[in-house]
Amino acid sequence: MRLIPYYISAMLMVLFYASCNSHQSSKGTEKDIIAEFDGEAIYASEINTIIKQELYDELCRIHEIKKKALEQLINVKLLQKEANKKQMTYQEYIDDYVNAQIEQFGIDSLLKRYRLESITEFRGKSIYSVAVDSPTGKATRSFHLKGTIVNNLLDSLKRNKKITQYLYPPKSPRVDLDNLHTYYRGNLKSEVSVIIISDFDCESCINAHTLYNSIYEKYKDKVKFGYIHYSTMPTFAEIASDAANKQNKFWEFQDSLYAYRGYIDSTAVFKIAQNMSMDINKFQNDIASNDGKKAIENTINQLVLLGVYATPTLIINGRLIVDSNSKEEICHLIDEELSK
């Protein structure tokens, strides 16, 4: 019953989202009159402007429901495929696998292996920890153990399967990049843009840097690529890279920063600058200048207001992709935008 409001919302969202996406090619949609009084018209575009954030939030909630449903569907299909190999039904296969594990290792051993010394139970907003050897725990522990065994089986199946998901979050109406301090390269005239919001000190960003560079190499003639700094506050590495940009060496400099292993201090930064044959006096003066620092700080503050909460984040033509490490999925989305 809890999903019913979302199904209703989904229908409304689809209608609205379709109209939002189509208004660029069909101007009539936004000019539709939805009410009149005293000869004055109220247009659909006026309503859309007022509630666009609420509609986006609803779309995000629907997306989360879809993500969970997709994950569950993948799990079911994986298990069904294994069941088919043994000519069993879905439930027969699960029961057979769980029973085989219990016969081979024993319940007590499996409870220890999966650290099920206690069971977490919920009632309302309260959380309770129940010992597995208590009367309550003994009555339900077999179900918890079964669930854990099946989840472990699914993890092992997924490790041996290539699973690619093409379910993306909705485009945010709030992402306006015009006033953000962004460094660009690639095809600057392209209508398709890929913006990387990243942090030199973020482990996920460091790990993703090579991936993002490979995507740039693949699409640099077709797509406009941008980079935006995002951290709790402007860092020395960010300020130094902005100074490098004033000598047209931002991209080489940021590559060196991501490749650097260790704390990025002034010694590391100036060594990189010297290796790149930069004008050290100008570089030092630009670091000391407040212009770059203010631009980075203002952008960080704007990103918070835009709803960006993590790094790395990609913005592909207005669509936020948070911490994706799948080249195939990112390229699929870029190809979709290029085909429009």
N, C-alpha and C positions, 0 to 999 in steps of 0.2 A: 504493500500500500504506500510505502514511503516514496516509491519511484513514480507514482502516478503524476504528482505535480511536475516532475521533470519531463515526463512524456508530453504533457501539455505545453510546458515551456519550450521543449524541443521543437514542436510544430511551429510555435510562434517565432522561435529563433531562426529556423530555417527560412521562413518567409521573410523576416527582416534582413537576415544576412544576405539572402539572394538579392534583395532589393538594393542593399548597400553596395554589393559587388557589381551590380549591373548598371548603377546609375551613371557610371562613366561613359558607357556606350549608349544608354537610353535615358535622356534627360527627363523624360516624362514621368518616371517613377517618383522622383523627388518633388515633382510639381503636382502630384495627385492631391486633390482637395479632399480632406477627411472630415471637415466640419465647416459650418458657416454661421455667422450671426451678424445681424444688422448689415448684411451685404459684404462683410469682411470674411475672407477665406482663411482657414487654418490648413497648412500643408503637412504632408507626411514628413518632410524634411525637418520641420520644427519639432515634431515629436521625437524623431530619431536623434536629434541633437541633444534634447533634454535627457533622454534615457539611455544614451549609447553606452555609458559606463555600466549601468545595471544590466543591460543586455549582454555586454561582453563578459561580465562576471557570471551570468547564467550560462553562457556558452562554455566558459571554463569549467563550471561544475558538470555540465553535460559531457564535456571532454573527459573529465576524470572518471565518470561513470562508464563511458565507452572504453577507456583504458583498462579498467578493472574487468569489464566484460570480455574484452579481447584477450586479456591474460588468462582468464578462466577458460575461454574457448580454446586457446592454444593448448592449455593443460589437458583438456578433455580429448582433443584430437590426438595429442601425443600418446595418451594412454590407450585411446581406442585403436590406434595404429598397432601398438604392441599387443593388444588383445586380439586383433585380427590375425596376427602372425601365429597365435596359438589356438585360433578358431574358438575363442571365448567371447562372451559378452564383456562389456566394459566393467560391470560390477564383479563378474566372475574372475576376471584378471586381477583386479585390485585385491580381492579376498585371497586369491591363490598366492599372490606375491607377498602379502603381509603375513599370511600363515607360514609360508616358507621361511621368512626372516625370523619369525618367532621360534619355529622348530629348530632352526640352525643355531641361533644365538641365545635364546631364552629371553623371557620378558625382563627379568631383573637386569641382565646384561645390556639390553637395548635401552632400558630406562636410564642407565648410567651413561651409555654412549651418547645419548641425545640430551643428557642433563635434565631429565624430567623428574628430579627429586621432588619437585613441587609443581602444582598446576595453577595457572593464573585464571581466575574466574571473575566475571564482571556482573554487577547488578546495579542498574542505573548508572550513576557517575562514580560508583565505588569499585575498587579493585581489591580482590581477595587472593591470598596465596594459600593453596590447599595442599597439604602433604599427600604424596601418592599412596602412602601406607595407612592413611586414615580411612575410616569407613566411607567418607564422602569421596576421597581420592580413589579408593579401590573400585568404587562403582563406575567411575568415568574414565579411569586412566587408560583403559584399552582403546577408547575412542581417540584420546589425545595421542597415544602411541601410534595408532594407525595413521592419523593425519600426518604425524612427523615422518613416518616411514614413507608415505606416499610423496610428501614434499621432497624428501631426499632422493627418491626415485626420479621425480620430475627434474630436479637439478642435474642429475647424471644424464638424463635423456637430452636435456637442452645443451649440455656441453658438447654433445656429438651431433647436434643439428644446426643448420644455418637458418636462423629465424630473423627475418627482416620485417619490421613493422612500418607501415605507411600511414599511421594515424597521428596527425599533427594537431597542435593546439590552434585555436582560432587566432586570427589576426587581431592584434590589439588596436583599438581606436586611439590609444593614447600615445603611440610611438611617433613622435615628431622629431626627426633627426636634424632639422634645419639649423637649430641653434646650438647643437652639441659640437664640442671641440673634437673633430674627427680627422684622421689622416687617411687619404685616399690613394689608390693605385688601380691598375687594371684598365678596363674600358670605361673611361669617365663619362662617356656619352650614353652608356647603356641604361635602359629602363629597369634592369634587374640589378638589385644591389644586395651584397652580403656584408653585413657589418659585424665585426667581432668585438665583443665587449669583454675585456680580459684584464688580468692582473699579473705582473711579473713575478709576484711572490706566491701565487696560488699554485698548488701542486697539480691540480686538474688542468689548469691553464698551461703549465709547463709541459705536461704530458700530451696535451692536445695541439701544441704549436706545430709540430711536424705534420700532423694530419691537416690542419688548416692551410699550411703552406702547399701541400700537395693538391688541395682543392683549388687554391689560387692558380697553380701552374696549369691545371686542367681547364680553367674557365677564364683566365686573365684577358683573353681577347674578346670575350662575350659579356663579362659581368664587371660591374663596378664594386671593388672591394674597399672596405673601410675598417679602421681600427679605432676603438675608443677605450680610454683608461677608466678603470673602475676599482676602487678600493675604499676603505673606510675614510681615508684622507689622502691627499697627494703624497706620493712617496718620492724618495730621491731618484729612484730609477725612472719614474714617470717624468719627473722634471728634467732629468738629463736627456731622455729620449726626445722630449719636446725641443730641447736645445739643439739636439742633433738634427731635428727636422728643419731648423733654420739654416742648416747647411745642406739640405736635401739628402740627408743620410738617415732618415728615420727608420726605414725598413731594414737596412743592414744593421743598424744599431740595435733595434729590438730583437733581431735574430740572435745577435751576440749576447744580449741580456738573457734571453730564454735558454741559450746554450750554456750560460755560466753556471757553474756548480758552487754554491756557497753564498754567503751574505753579500748583497750588492751594496757596497759602500763607495765612497769617493775614490778610493784607490782602484777598485775594480772598474769603475766608470771611466776614469781618466786614462787608464791603461787601454781600454777598448777604443776610446777616442783617438789616442795616439796611434794605435795599430791601424786605424782607418784614415790616418793622415789628415785629421781634422784641424782646423784653426783653433788651437787650444785656448788662446786668449778670448776669442769670440765665444767659444763654447763655455768658458768659465763665466763670462759676463752674462750670457743668456741664462745660465743656471741661476745666477744671482738675481736676475730680473724678476719682478713680480708678475709680469704679463702671462708667462706660461703657467705659473702656479695658480693664478686666479682663474685662468681658462679651464684648467683641469678641475679645480675645486668646484666651479660653477657647474661643470658637466656632471660631476659626481652627484651633486645635489639634485640636478634635474633628473638624473637616472633613477634616483630614489622615488621621486614624484611620479615618474613614468611606470613604476611598478617593477623595475629590474631589481632582483634580490640576490642574484648569485652569479658567479663567474665559473667557467666561461659561458656567455650567452651569445647566441647568434641571432641576428635579425635579418631574415631573408624576405625582402620586399614587405616589411611590416610584420612578419610572423616571427614571434619569439620562440627560439629553440634553446632550451637550457641544458648545458652540460651533455651535449650529444657527442659520442665518440664513434659514431657509425658513418663512415665515408659514404657508403651506399645510400643511406637514408638522406643525408644532406644533399648529395648529388641528385637524388630523385626529386627532391623538392626544388632545387635550382632548375632542373630540366623542365619541371612543371611550369615554373614561372617563365622560362624562356620560350615555351611553346604557346603562351597566351598571345 
